[in-house]
Amino acid sequence: MSIYLDNAATSFPKPESVYKDVSDTLRKYGSSPGRGGHKMSLQTERIIFETRERIASFFNIPSSSNVIFTFNVTMGINLALKGFLKAGDHVITSSMEHNAVMRPLKRLENPPLPPFTKGGGGGISKTVVQCSSEGFLNPKDIEKEIKPDTKLIVITHASNVVGTILPIREVGEIAKKKGIAFLVDAAQSAGLLPIDVQRDNIDMLGCTGHKSLFGPQGTGFLYIKDGLDVKPLIEGGTGSNSESDEMPDFFPDKYQAGTLNTPGIAGLGAGIEFIQDEGLKKIRDKELHLTTEIMNGLKNIKGVKLYGSLNPLERVAVVSFNIEGKDPAEVGNILNEKYDIMSRVGLHCAPNAHRTIGTFPVGTVRVSVGYFNTEGDIDKLIKAVRDIAKA
Ligand SMILES: Cc1ncc(COP(=O)(O)O)c(C=O)c1O
């Protein structure tokens, strides 16, 4: 049987309730939400409202209207960065970021985008704070880089390369103390680690739906705190204020042009409900147990090098390794072809993180368990890696 160890890319399989709710939405009430007054439209509107409310309660977001549905976290981060930053603003980020953060920042630096092109001149500037070779971020290093024009701090909550957990609570406190906005990329942590936007002083929280929240691909959201001046990323129909050429100026319509992914959002709601029913701790404990098994098994194999912290409590369920003298692409290929084990190799869309841990440009082999993996899967992985390392 195939063994899927690529949950950090997309979780698979999903809880049964997710498949059911996606299917029911498509089959039974899949009309356009918020666009017609008829009963099917009201039903889809209700599904969207319920998922929005569920997200708000799960992340302690004060008002569910401030949850903007996006198609993934990349879109949410683009909205946050391009909508919030202006010419001349300074941004602080870490050296463990995914390209979902680094590429929009690069675009905003040079060449500038509108509104920078029109009379604004110049782009933003950024400081990338260096993390340790295990991926740890020292919050004091962020504080040291704050300047009078620093407008935003943006960091990932957990690395998608080595799983290292970054100290968002401490960074959130610094941001609050200095009056700087704080954006968190929770792609790898939402659904695994507790996140409370009020306790953690998060002004904008970007999440993708298809990883540990168990939703389908094509789902995600951005939370934007009240009072932040964030311009929309896209304009179009919202089903509200239709007489005007301008986007409505109220949440969430201001940011949500175009028909939403209702079947996906229904599935995302079912995914979060599953987590609430199981309990975040139970899910985290199981993934931690399996991750510990992987680390213990791999670290005893001659020629295998593990990256990141050796303490599983300091990471999410992501393990990166290499085998001495072997290209990670070749190892991933053998795992796939010979052992039917699915991993992810290369740079994982995070070249800076690989520079930080010393594996640029070849990258690593990454294995990431999910809630539905078993100890038997891990035994097979360890045996396969042992064989490959010996060959
Ligand atoms: C830390 C991090 N940020 C952003 C992303 C981008 O996620 P998506 O492709 O769902 O937008 C990922 C997914 O690989 C990730 O791990």
Ligand as a Chemical Component Dictionary entry (heavy atoms), coordinates in Angstrom:
data_LIG
# 
_chem_comp.id                   LIG 
_chem_comp.type                 NON-POLYMER 
_chem_comp.pdbx_formal_charge   0 
_chem_comp.three_letter_code    LIG 
# 
loop_
_chem_comp_atom.comp_id 
_chem_comp_atom.atom_id 
_chem_comp_atom.alt_atom_id 
_chem_comp_atom.type_symbol 
_chem_comp_atom.charge 
_chem_comp_atom.model_Cartn_x 
_chem_comp_atom.model_Cartn_y 
_chem_comp_atom.model_Cartn_z 
_chem_comp_atom.pdbx_ordinal 
LIG C1 C1 C 0 5.138  28.143 5.368  1  
LIG C2 C2 C 0 4.334  28.150 4.099  2  
LIG N1 N1 N 0 3.872  29.308 3.614  3  
LIG C3 C3 C 0 3.132  29.355 2.503  4  
LIG C4 C4 C 0 2.799  28.226 1.804  5  
LIG C5 C5 C 0 1.968  28.338 0.561  6  
LIG O1 O1 O 0 0.780  27.620 0.693  7  
LIG P1 P1 P 0 -0.301 27.641 -0.497 8  
LIG O2 O2 O 0 0.395  27.037 -1.678 9  
LIG O3 O3 O 0 -1.419 26.815 -0.005 10 
LIG O4 O4 O 0 -0.650 29.060 -0.720 11 
LIG C6 C6 C 0 3.244  26.983 2.264  12 
LIG C7 C7 C 0 2.928  25.738 1.528  13 
LIG O5 O5 O 0 3.734  25.012 1.074  14 
LIG C8 C8 C 0 4.030  26.947 3.437  15 
LIG O6 O6 O 0 4.490  25.797 3.911  16 
# 
loop_
_chem_comp_bond.comp_id 
_chem_comp_bond.atom_id_1 
_chem_comp_bond.atom_id_2 
_chem_comp_bond.value_order 
_chem_comp_bond.pdbx_ordinal 
LIG C1 C2 SING 1  
LIG C2 N1 SING 2  
LIG C2 C8 DOUB 3  
LIG N1 C3 DOUB 4  
LIG C3 C4 SING 5  
LIG C4 C5 SING 6  
LIG C4 C6 DOUB 7  
LIG C5 O1 SING 8  
LIG O1 P1 SING 9  
LIG P1 O2 DOUB 10 
LIG P1 O3 SING 11 
LIG P1 O4 SING 12 
LIG C6 C7 SING 13 
LIG C6 C8 SING 14 
LIG C7 O5 DOUB 15 
LIG C8 O6 SING 16 
# 
